Amino acid sequence: MPITLPPINRRRFVTGTLGGIAALLLRPVWSAEPEIRSQDVWAFLSDTHIPGDRNKTGGTPSINPVEHLIKIRNDILSGETGKPCGLIVSGDCVYQHGLPDDYKTLLEEFTPFRQKGLTVHFVMGNHDNRQAFLNTVAQSTGKNSPQTIPSRLHSIVETSKANFFLLDSLDKTNHTPGLFGEEQLQWLTDELDSRNDKPAILVGHHNPDYSGNIVKASGALQDTTTFFKQIRKRKQVKAYFYGHTHTWKTLRVSGIHMINIPATAWRFDQSQPFAWVLLTLKDNGMSLRLRSIEPEYPKHNEIINLVWR
């Protein structure tokens, strides 16, 4: 049960409030069809931390997460960097405790993307709440809330050049460390083994603990060792995208690219950007383009080309 919001591309008939004969004479007014977008181009965001109150600020120095998201949304929809077919938000979608009002605002702020034909995929982070998120999505679409909430929300997005595996590392809401869990990791290995014909790009929220000495105080992925053991030997796994640390960083571990997506909301290190990342799939790798909301940031528009192992 993934949290995926499809494009709003239905043609809708607009009647207004006219009645009687006037309504019969009214010609249909159709909404515009979404633009055609490349399946090879994706926008990655992380740590949006959207609060229910659009005026809420936080961090040092204080910033407004909704205002930051609007700047990024305008940049993505401007077409300046191309036309991504979808967005992947790698966790900590809302403010802190995963409240229903937070998700209501989140869905409203992502609606303009969907109106332009983009699919939006959300990954769970440690400040999210599965039940509140699923209930809010159900209410927004006029459906009943799910009777049962899975322990993890994972899914697969298939494209012509790669398969995206969206993973859920939320252990407890507002509890920093993350955990994929035995059941989800078994699901991942089974699905990878049945899809070894295309590159696999994994997406989660928590950063791996590269030291191997995993402690809860680190706030990292608690089952990093098991996770790495499973993906190292499956050569179709080419990359792992994650957020959580509010850092822009790329490195390579056992031939697998590790991409730390920067936060769109506050930062822990003032040298880090408020930014999103444009991914373009290629036949033998991918390119990453950093887009900061601060054009003066030294690495704004930086392009990194990565080749598959």
HUNORJO-V331948 format. One record per residue. N is the residue number from 1. RES is the residue in one letter. SS is DSSP state (2 for helix, 1 for strand, 0 for the rest). PHI is phi as a letter, one per 30 degrees, with the letter a starting at -180 (* if undefined). OMEGA is omega in whole degrees, 0 to 359 (none if undefined). Layout:
[[N/RES/SS/PHI/OMEGA] [N/RES/SS/PHI/OMEGA]]
This chain:
[[1/M/0/*/180] [2/P/0/d/172] [3/I/1/c/182] [4/T/1/b/179] [5/L/1/c/183] [6/P/0/d/176] [7/P/0/d/173] [8/I/0/c/186] [9/N/0/b/176] [10/R/0/d/173] [11/R/0/d/184] [12/R/0/c/180] [13/F/0/d/182] [14/V/0/c/182] [15/T/0/c/183] [16/G/0/i/182] [17/T/0/c/181] [18/L/0/d/180] [19/G/0/b/175] [20/G/2/i/184] [21/I/2/d/181] [22/A/2/e/180] [23/A/2/d/180] [24/L/2/d/182] [25/L/2/d/184] [26/L/0/d/178] [27/R/0/d/178] [28/P/0/d/174] [29/V/0/c/186] [30/W/0/c/175] [31/S/0/d/182] [32/A/0/d/176] [33/E/0/d/178] [34/P/0/d/179] [35/E/0/d/176] [36/I/0/d/184] [37/R/0/b/184] [38/S/1/d/178] [39/Q/1/d/181] [40/D/1/c/185] [41/V/1/c/183] [42/W/1/b/174] [43/A/1/c/179] [44/F/1/c/175] [45/L/1/b/175] [46/S/0/a/173] [47/D/0/h/179] [48/T/0/d/173] [49/H/0/h/182] [50/I/1/d/178] [51/P/0/c/176] [52/G/0/d/179] [53/D/0/d/183] [54/R/0/d/181] [55/N/0/c/184] [56/K/0/d/179] [57/T/0/b/178] [58/G/1/a/179] [59/G/0/i/178] [60/T/0/b/356] [61/P/0/d/185] [62/S/0/d/177] [63/I/1/b/178] [64/N/0/c/183] [65/P/2/e/181] [66/V/2/d/179] [67/E/2/d/178] [68/H/2/d/179] [69/L/2/d/180] [70/I/2/d/178] [71/K/2/d/179] [72/I/2/d/178] [73/R/2/d/179] [74/N/2/d/180] [75/D/2/d/181] [76/I/2/d/185] [77/L/2/d/179] [78/S/0/d/182] [79/G/0/i/183] [80/E/0/d/182] [81/T/0/c/185] [82/G/0/j/184] [83/K/0/b/178] [84/P/1/d/180] [85/C/1/d/181] [86/G/1/a/178] [87/L/1/c/170] [88/I/1/b/180] [89/V/1/c/191] [90/S/1/c/168] [91/G/0/j/190] [92/D/0/h/183] [93/C/0/d/183] [94/V/1/b/198] [95/Y/0/e/186] [96/Q/0/b/186] [97/H/0/c/178] [98/G/0/i/183] [99/L/0/d/181] [100/P/2/e/180] [101/D/2/d/177] [102/D/2/d/182] [103/Y/2/d/177] [104/K/2/d/178] [105/T/2/d/179] [106/L/2/e/182] [107/L/2/d/179] [108/E/2/d/183] [109/E/2/d/177] [110/F/2/c/179] [111/T/2/d/179] [112/P/2/e/175] [113/F/2/d/183] [114/R/2/d/178] [115/Q/2/d/177] [116/K/0/c/175] [117/G/0/j/180] [118/L/0/c/170] [119/T/1/d/181] [120/V/1/c/178] [121/H/1/c/179] [122/F/1/c/176] [123/V/1/c/183] [124/M/0/d/174] [125/G/0/c/186] [126/N/0/d/174] [127/H/0/c/177] [128/D/0/c/178] [129/N/0/b/186] [130/R/2/e/185] [131/Q/2/d/180] [132/A/2/d/181] [133/F/2/d/181] [134/L/2/d/179] [135/N/2/d/181] [136/T/2/d/177] [137/V/2/d/180] [138/A/2/d/180] [139/Q/2/d/182] [140/S/2/d/180] [141/T/0/c/178] [142/G/0/i/180] [143/K/0/c/178] [144/N/0/d/177] [145/S/0/d/180] [146/P/0/d/181] [147/Q/0/d/179] [148/T/0/b/180] [149/I/0/c/179] [150/P/0/d/179] [151/S/0/d/177] [152/R/0/b/178] [153/L/0/c/181] [154/H/0/b/182] [155/S/1/a/179] [156/I/1/b/175] [157/V/1/c/184] [158/E/1/c/173] [159/T/0/b/183] [160/S/0/d/184] [161/K/0/c/183] [162/A/1/a/172] [163/N/1/c/175] [164/F/1/c/175] [165/F/1/c/183] [166/L/1/c/189] [167/L/0/c/186] [168/D/0/b/181] [169/S/0/c/177] [170/L/0/d/176] [171/D/0/c/175] [172/K/0/b/180] [173/T/0/d/180] [174/N/0/i/177] [175/H/0/b/196] [176/T/0/d/183] [177/P/0/d/181] [178/G/1/b/182] [179/L/0/a/173] [180/F/0/d/179] [181/G/0/i/185] [182/E/2/d/184] [183/E/2/d/181] [184/Q/2/d/179] [185/L/2/d/175] [186/Q/2/d/175] [187/W/2/e/182] [188/L/2/d/182] [189/T/2/d/178] [190/D/2/d/181] [191/E/2/d/177] [192/L/2/d/182] [193/D/2/d/179] [194/S/2/d/180] [195/R/0/b/182] [196/N/0/c/182] [197/D/0/c/181] [198/K/0/b/176] [199/P/1/e/178] [200/A/1/c/177] [201/I/1/c/183] [202/L/1/c/180] [203/V/1/b/176] [204/G/0/b/178] [205/H/0/c/190] [206/H/0/d/177] [207/N/0/d/175] [208/P/0/d/174] [209/D/0/c/186] [210/Y/0/d/184] [211/S/0/d/185] [212/G/0/i/178] [213/N/0/c/190] [214/I/0/d/176] [215/V/0/b/184] [216/K/2/d/182] [217/A/2/d/183] [218/S/2/d/182] [219/G/0/i/184] [220/A/0/d/178] [221/L/1/d/187] [222/Q/0/d/179] [223/D/0/c/178] [224/T/2/e/185] [225/T/2/e/179] [226/T/2/d/179] [227/F/2/e/181] [228/F/2/d/180] [229/K/2/e/182] [230/Q/2/d/186] [231/I/2/d/180] [232/R/2/e/187] [233/K/0/d/177] [234/R/0/c/192] [235/K/0/d/177] [236/Q/0/d/177] [237/V/1/d/185] [238/K/1/c/186] [239/A/1/a/173] [240/Y/1/b/176] [241/F/1/c/178] [242/Y/1/a/179] [243/G/0/b/170] [244/H/0/i/185] [245/T/0/c/181] [246/H/0/h/186] [247/T/0/b/173] [248/W/0/c/184] [249/K/1/a/172] [250/T/1/b/174] [251/L/1/a/183] [252/R/1/b/179] [253/V/1/b/182] [254/S/0/h/178] [255/G/0/i/181] [256/I/1/c/180] [257/H/1/d/176] [258/M/1/c/184] [259/I/1/c/178] [260/N/1/c/183] [261/I/0/d/180] [262/P/0/d/180] [263/A/0/d/171] [264/T/0/c/177] [265/A/0/c/189] [266/W/0/d/182] [267/R/0/b/178] [268/F/0/d/181] [269/D/0/b/186] [270/Q/0/d/177] [271/S/0/d/182] [272/Q/0/d/183] [273/P/0/c/161] [274/F/0/c/192] [275/A/1/a/170] [276/W/1/b/185] [277/V/1/b/176] [278/L/1/c/178] [279/L/1/c/175] [280/T/1/b/179] [281/L/1/d/175] [282/K/0/b/183] [283/D/0/d/184] [284/N/0/b/181] [285/G/1/l/181] [286/M/1/a/172] [287/S/1/c/179] [288/L/1/b/180] [289/R/1/b/181] [290/L/1/d/178] [291/R/1/b/180] [292/S/1/d/175] [293/I/0/d/177] [294/E/0/c/183] [295/P/0/e/181] [296/E/0/d/179] [297/Y/0/d/188] [298/P/0/e/183] [299/K/0/c/176] [300/H/0/e/181] [301/N/0/i/176] [302/E/0/d/178] [303/I/1/c/178] [304/I/1/c/178] [305/N/1/c/183] [306/L/1/b/181] [307/V/1/c/180] [308/W/0/d/173] [309/R/0/d/none]]
